[in-house]
Amino acid sequence: MSRRASHKLVSPSVVVIANTLRERVLAGEYRDNGWLPTERELSEEFGVSRTIVRRAIEELERQGLVVRSPRCRPVVRRNCVGSTSTDSRRVTFGLWLWPSATFPGASAILRGIYKTLDANRYRLIVESPLDTDWRAVVHSEAQFLERVTRDRDVAGVILWYLGGEANLPALQSVRAAGIPLVFLDRRPPEGFPADYVGVDNRHAAMQLVQHLISKGHRHIAHITNVDNASTVYERLQGYRDALVEAGIPFRPELVLTDTGKSEAGFQDVHEELAVRLLELPGPPTAVFCVHDVLALRLIDALRAKGVRVPEDMAVAGFDGLERWLPGSPFLTTANQPFERIGEWAAQLLLQRVEQGDRGAYQHVLLEALVHVHASTRYTRREAESHLHSRRETP
């Protein structure tokens, strides 16, 4: 991760410790107006340096949970957080979610935001695109931003940004109106510095592909999509990073793109992708998909072609959507901490509303932990043994 002069990146360790301490303060584990444990005690508890602990405490101070004085231990100030205002007027924030508030990941983000915003002080206007056509989606987002700019009640916006360069003028109008913006999941567009919270996509994608390599796979495909988002590019970079580290040559033909539309003769785009994978010279034995929805639909398409997962082809995704489905997860994936993303986005917005443009913009990267499930169960040698046994069976 790089650090720019205008941005402050928060390491995953700082985030984890700050969130843990925050939960303890809000739960009353640390007495109000009492001291936090010493930096040395926290350093030993979490197994990190005192510098990391100090930065985590700085995050708590920014959230209004502790007060620090020179040469003194931080003091808990829980009562100043979430207190009910005597003013009956609530502050209004806008939220743009993709694809909708009912989508599991988006729903978890919304839950995290609601957990952070005191309902007695804040209200939330939530909007999502109604159409699935990408041009219509981008146009809907531009209209949302225009409404926000005209609405004198909106004090800030959390944005799952989709519009790329096309909606940059709308973003600039919101900023010109003095309305703070916090981006979630996807980084702000180039040339538009802003607060942002998401996951370390590149590192998590690299870990997923390293897992496939550890299973003996050397011909690993990546299926990306046409979405021009930072998350898509970062996951492709993580895929390439893992290949380079393992000394495996990058093969451009193993990177396929889900265009959202299939060519004539195919029932849908996932059937087309399955056929393209199987027809490749030196076909892949494993696939890393840019997100879980694509991975799960690809598995269905492969099985329809008689390909067994994971015996014939291992498949991994990204997001952790099966957490919200009945039954045990099948897909190996990186679980995005959607609820924490929502919590952080709300907290960053509260900070930005309070301090205006005086403070440096923050980019907070959370860790997306890899969870290994049955879709990548076998090593390559075990898979070849299964395949050989299958061919030998009369």
N, C-alpha and C positions, 0 to 999 in steps of 0.2 A: 504494500500500500504506500502511495506517495503522499507527501504533505505539500500543499501549496500555501503561499503566503496569505491568501484570502480565506483559507479553509482550515478548520481544526478537526482532524480525524480522531475519533475515540476508539482505542483498541478494544477488542472483544473482552480481554481480561478486566479492563476498567469497567466496561458495561456490566459484566456479570456481577462484579463485586458491588458496584453502585446500586444495581437493582436489588441484590440481596439485602444490603443495608437499608435501602428504602423500604422494602417489605417489613423488615424488622422494626423500623421506626413507626410505620403506620399501624403495625399490629400491636404496638406498645411494649415490645420486648426491650426497648431502650427507654428508660423513664424520661418523660418530658421535663425539660430544663436540667436534665442530667448530662453527664459527659458520655461521649462515645468511648468505646475501648481505645487504648493507645494504638498508634500506628504499628508499634512493634507487635502487639497482641494480634492485630488484624493481619499483619504480614505473615505471622506464624500460622494463623488459622487457615488462610487461603493459599499459603505456599507461594507467595509472590513477593516482589521487592517492595520496600516502603514507598518508593516512587509511584508504583502502581496504586497502592493504597491511598496515597496523598491525592492522586488524580481522581480516584473514585470519590473521595470526600469532597473534592472541589465540585464534582457533579451534584452531590447532595446539597452543597451550599447554593448552587445555581437553581436547584429545585425548591429552595426555601425550607429545607428540612433540618439544616444545622446552621449554626452561627459560629464563625471562627474569629478569634482575636489573636494578635501577635503573642507568641510564646505560651499559648494556652491550648488545651485540648478543645476540639469542637463540642459545642453544646447543642443538644437536641431541641428543636423548636417545632414539635409536631402540631401544636395548636394553631400555628399560623397557616397551615396547609388545609385547603378545603373548607375554611370557615365560611359560615353563611353571611352574606352581605345584608346590611339593613336596607339597601336600595332594592326595590322590587324589580327593577329592570335587569334583565340578564344579558350578558354579552353574547352575541351571535357569531358563530363560526360556520364556514361552509366546508363541505367535504365532497370531493369527486372520487367515486370508487369505480373500479373495473374488475370484472365485467358487470357485477351487480352486488348489492348488499346481501343477497342470498347465497352467493358463491362462498364455499367454506372459508377460503383464505381471507376474502374481503370481510366476511362476517366476523372472523376472529379479530381482524384489524379494528373493526368498528367496536367490538367489545372492549378492546384495549383502550380505545379513545374514550369510551364512556366511563371506564374505570378511573381514568385520570382526571376527567373534567367533572367538577362538582355541579350536579344538575340544578342546584339552587342559584348558581352564579352564571352558568353557561348553557346555551342551547345550540343544537347542531342541525344544520340544514344539509341533508344527504341527497345527492343526485348521482345518477348513473346513466349511461347511454341506453336508449331503448332499442336501437337497431344493431345488427351484427355486421353489416357492411362497413368496412374500415373507413371509407370516406365519410360515411354518415356518422360514425363514431367520433372521428376527429372534428367534424362540424358541430356535433352536439357539445363537445368539450369547449369549443370556442364560444358557443352560445352561453354555456354555464359561466365562463370567465367574464363575458360581457355583462351578464346579469349581476354577477358579484360586484363588478366595477360600479354599476349604477345603484346598487343597494347600499344605502347609507348606514344600515344596521350591521352589516357584516364587518367584523373587526379583524378577521384573519381567515386563511384558507389552507386546508390540507389537501394535497393534490396527488392522485395516482396519474401522473402525466402520460398522455398518449400522443400528443400532437406534433412532436418533433419540431422542426423549423417552421412548419405551417402555422402553428399557433403561437409562435414567439411574439408577434405583435400584440396578441391578446394578453399574454403574460406581462408584457411591458406596460400595458394599460392598467393592469391590476396594481403593479408596483407604483406606477405614476400616481395612482389614487391613494397611495400610502397604506395599502393593505398587505400585511405580511403573508408570505407563502412558505409552506413547508412541503417538500416533495417526499413521497414515500415509494419504496420499491424500485423506482427508476430514477437515475440521477437527473438533475436539471440539465436542460440543453446547453450546449457549448455557448459561452458568452453571456450566460444568465446565472451568475452566482447566487446561491440560495441555500437554506438549510435543507438537509436531506437525511433520511434514515432508511436503511435497507440491510441486506446481508452481503457478506463477502462471497459473491457469486463465483469469482475466479478460483478462490481457494477451495470452496466446496466442490465445484466441478472437477477440479484437479484431483481431489480426494476420491471422488466417485470413479474416475477413470483409473486411478492408481489401484483401487480395489479390483477393477476388472483385470488389470494387468497382473495383480497378485494371484488371480485365479488362472493365470497361464494364457490369457488372451493376448494376441499380438495384432490381429486384424480387427480393429475396433472402429465402428462407424459412429458418426455423430449426425443426428437429425436436428437441424435448427429451423427457424421460420423467417418470414419476411418482415417481421416487426423490427423496426429500426430503433431498438431500445438498448440502453446500457446493459441490462440484464442478459440479453441475448448475446451480445458481443463478448461480455465477460465470461459467460459459460463456454463459448467457443474457445476463448483464450485459455481457460483452465484445461480444456480437453487437449489443446496443443501443448501446454506446459507439461502435462503428465507424459505425453509421448516423448517429448524432448528429454525429460529427466530419465526415462527408461531406455533411451537410445533407439526408439522405434521411429522409423522415417514417417513423416507426415504425408499422407496420400490424399490429395484434394478430392479425388473421386469418391472417397469414403465420407465426405461431408455432403449430405442431402438436405434439401430445403422443402419444408411443408409450405406450399403456396396457398393452401386453403381451397384450391380447386384442382380437380383431377382431369386428366386428359380423356378423350373419348375412348370407350372400351373398358373403363374401370368404374366400378360401382362408386367408389369414393377415393379421396386422396390417400387414405391410409392403406387401402389395397394397392394403390399404385406404388407407394413407398415400399411396401413389403416386396412387391415384384422386383422393383429396382434393386433392392438389397440383395435378393437371391440371384439376380442375373449379373451381378458385378463379377469381373474376373478376380479370382482370389477372394471370394465372398467373405464378409466379416463373420466372426463368431460371436460378437457382442456389439451392442448398440447403446449409446448414451443419448437420451432424448432431452431436448431443451426444457421440457416440463412434463409433469405426470399425465395430464390429459392426453397428450400425444403418445406417451409411452404406453398407456393402458389400451388405447385404440389400436396402436401398432401391434401389440400382443394379440389382440383379437384377430387382426388381419393376418398375422403370421400363422396363428392356429388354424384359420380357415384354409390356409395353403398347406396344411399338414406339417408345419414347423412347430416343434415342441420347445417351449420356454420353461426352464433354461437348458434342457438337454441339448438342443440343437443350436439355440441362439440365446445368449443372456441379454437381458434388457434392464437398463437403469433409467430413472427419471429424475425430476427435481421438483420439490415443493412439499411433499408429504401429505397429499390429499386423502390417501386411504385412511388417515387417522379418523376421518369423519364418516367412513363407510362401515356398514355392518361386517362382522367377521374379522379375521386376522389379516393384516397387511401382507400382500404378495410382492409388491414392487420394491426393489432396492431404490432408495431415493435420499435426497437431502431435505430434512424437515425445516422449512422456514418457520421462525418463531413469530408468526403473524401477530399474535396478541401483543407481544412485546414491541413489535414494530409500531402498532397503534399507540401504545403507551408512550413510546419515545417521541412519536410525531406530535402528539398532544402536548407533551412537556416542552418540546422545542418551540411549538407555536406560542405557548404561554410565555416562555422566555423572550421570544422575539416581540410579542405584543408589549411586554413590559419595557424592554430596552430599546426598541426601535431599531434603527440601522447602526447603532453605536458599536455593537459587539461583532466579532468575527463570525462568519457563517460556519456552522458545524456540519460535518458529514459523519454520521454515526453508522458504523458497520457492525452488525450482529453476526454471530456464528450460526450457520445452517449445518447442523450435525448430520452426518451420514448414518443412515439406518439400513443395515443389510437384511434383506428378506429373501424369499425363495426364488425370485426371478433371476438371481445370480448365484444360486446355491452351489453349483458344481465347479470344480476346477476344470480346466480344459481337458486334462487327461481323463478325468472321470466322465466328462461329456462324450469324448471320443469312444470310451469303453461302452457307454450306453448306446451310442450310435452304431457301433460295430455289432453289439448284441442284437440291436433292432434289425440290422441288415441280414444277420445270420438266421433270424427267426423265420421259419418257412411259413 
